[in-house]
């Protein structure tokens, strides 16, 4: 596959998407979003990818928002179509069966923050900055920011960040639960890879089912969510991984999962 504005690799079960427009602060234009969609579509159908890491090129910007020059002259129809398309691509990230780790290596503003929030969890470098600055441009977040931020940090904190156009540093992001871990810049990708490898040591089918159960439960009442969990818990016992995992436990050895 060829890409214009991202770097894409798959090594030892880990797919890495690196948004690569450093001269434009890794800003999201239409070509970059199309590249991300192409990579995500590939990952969704791949049996070789067990974990995904999304990061940005360089050590200053993850993604510093959308490309304002490209958006400035949109009419309402064009803007609505762009928002629908971009939000749809970011939702594809969220719906990937594989776990997705976001390694936020600098400024994650606007669409960058929105991409990070669609990932399963976020690690941040100590120079990372998060924000949804759209109201300062006379618009609002258009790729899911008003919805995911409120779900991650609560409506009050989300409203303060969005309505006041307030950027937050990595320490504050950790305090409010927007990120799971903050590390020095040089340790960011090693930390993400370490966690990816730990995930890959677990039962692959169970990992994907657990992710789906958590995500489904966030969209329904708790009783419905628990019932879904019970149903897919039962389905785990139809897998070879369950048989191998429990056999290995009883034999006091490391399980040799096959993802079946």
N, C-alpha and C positions, 0 to 999 in steps of 0.2 A: 504493500500500500504506500502511496505517496501522499504527503501532507505539505501544506504551505506554511502553516503557522504553529504546528506542534511537533514535538519529538515523541515518537512512540516506540517502546521496546517491550518485549516479553522475554524474561529471563528466569528460568527455574520456577515457573509458575506465577511469577509476579509481573503484571503489566504496569508499566509506568507511562503516564501521559504528562508531558512537560509542555506547558503553554509557552510558546517561544516567539515573542515579539518584544525583545528587551528594549529596543529603541523607542517603542511606543508604550513602555511600561506594562507590556503584556496585555494591553487593552483588548477587549473583545469586539472585533468587527465580524461581519457576516462570514467571511472566509474562515476565521478562527472557530466560530461556532459550528460551521459545517465540518471542519476537521475533527472537532471534539465528538460530534455526532457519529462520524464515520468510525472513529476508534471505539466508541462505546458500543455501537452496533456490532462490531467485530467481537469485542469482549463478550457480549451477551450470548453469542453463539459459539464461543470457544470452550472446548473441554480442557485446553491446556492452561487456561488462566484460573488461578485459585484466589488471588487477592489483587486488588488494584490500588495503585498510589497515584494521586494527582498532585502536581506541584508546578511551580513556575520557574522559568529560566532566570539565572542571576541570583543575587543575594539582597535585592532591594524590593522587588515587586513579585507578589504572587500573581494577582491580576488587579490592576488599578481601576477597574470599571469597564464600562462599554466605551466604544470609540465615539466620542461626542461629535467629532467632525462628520462622521458618517450619518449620525442621527439628526443633526441640527435642523435639516430642512424637511424632515418627514412631515407628512400631513397626518391627521388622526387615523386614517385607515392604514397607512404604512406603519405608523408607530404601533398600532394594535396588532398588526400582523407580525411585526418584529418581536413584540412582547410574547405573543402566543408561541412563536417558533422557538425563541430562546428558552422560555419557561419549559417548553416541551422537551428540549434537549437536556436541560438540567434535571427534569423529572426522570428521564431515561437513566441518568447516573444513579439517582435514588433507587430506581427499580432494578438495577443490576442484581442478579442472584448472588454474585460474589461480593464479599466485603470490600468497601472502598475507604481507604485512608487518605485524608487530605493533609499534605505536608505544606503548611502555609509559611512560605519563606520570606515574607515581607508584607507590603501593603496589600490587603484584601478588601477592596472597596467596591460598592455597587455589585455588579455582576460577579466580581471575584468573591465577595462575601457570600453571594447567593450560591455559587458553585460549591464553596466549602461547606455550606449548610446542607447541601444535598448528599454529601458524603456521610458515611456511617459514623465517623468521628474524626476529629481534627487534632493534629499536633502542630504547634506553632514555634517558630524561631523566636528568640528573645527580642528581635526587632520588628516583629509582626505588628500590624495595625489593622483593625477591623472597622468597617463603617458602611452605612447606607446613606450617602450624601445627596440623594436624588432631589429632596425638597429644596436644596440650595440651587438647583437648576430649574426649578419650577415644575418638576414632575415627581413621580413616586417610584419606588422599586417596581420593576416590571418582570423580573424573572423568578418570582416567588418569595421575595424578601419579606414582605409584610406577613406572610403566612408562616414561613419556617422559623424566622427569628422569634416570633411570639411563642411558638411551640418549644423552642430550645431554651429560652431564657425567661419566659413568662411575658404576658402582655404589657405589664407596666414598664419593665426594663426595655422591651422592644420599642414601645412608644417613645420613651425618652431618647433612645438612640436614633430612631428614624425621624421623629418630629423636630428634634433640636439639631439634627445634622451633627451628631456627636461621634467622633472617632474614639475608639478605645484601644489601649495598648494590650500586649500579650498578657501582662499580669492581671489586668482587669478582665480580660476575656476568660482567663482561667478561673478567676474568682466567681464569675457569674455563670460558669458552666458552658460557655461557648466553645472552649477547647478543653481537651483532656490533659494535655501536657505541654509545658514550655521548656525548650532546651536551647543551648547556644546554636547559632546558625550552622556551624560545622557538624553538629551532632544530629541535625534534623532528619536527614535522609537515613543515616544509620539507625536512628530510633524507629522510624517508620518501617524500615526493612526488618528490623528485629521483631517487631510486633507482627508483621506480615508472616514471617517464618514461624512464629509461635502459633498463629492461626492455622497455618498450613500443616502443622503437626496434629491437628485435631481431625475428627471425622468430617470429610468434605461435605457429604450430604447433610449431616447434622448441622454444620455451620450455616449452610444456605437455608435450611428449614428454620433454624433459630432466628436468623435475620428476618425472614418472611413473617414469622410469628410476631416478632416485636413490631415491625412496620405495620402489619395488619391491625394489631391491637391499638395502635395510636390513632386509628381511623374509626374506632367503634367503641361501644361501651365495654366495661371490663368483663361482664358476664359473657358477652359474645366473644371477646378476645380469649378468655379462658377456655371456652368451648373449642375455639379454633386450635388453641394450643393442645388440648387433649386429643383432638382428632389427628393432628400431625405427629404428636408424640407416639400414638399408636402406629402410624405409618412408618416411623423409624424402625420398627421391629420387622418390617418387610425388607430391610436392606442388608446387604452383606457386611457393610461397615458396622452395623450393630452387633452382628454375630462375632465379627473379628474383634471389635473393641472390648466386648465383655469377656470373650475367651482369653484375650491378651491380659486383661485385668486379673482374671483368676489364675492365669499361668505366670503372673508377675513378670511380664515382658512388655516391650513396646509394641503397640498395635501397628500392623502394616495395612493401613487403609488404602482402598482402591477407588473410593468415590462411587461405589455401587450399592 
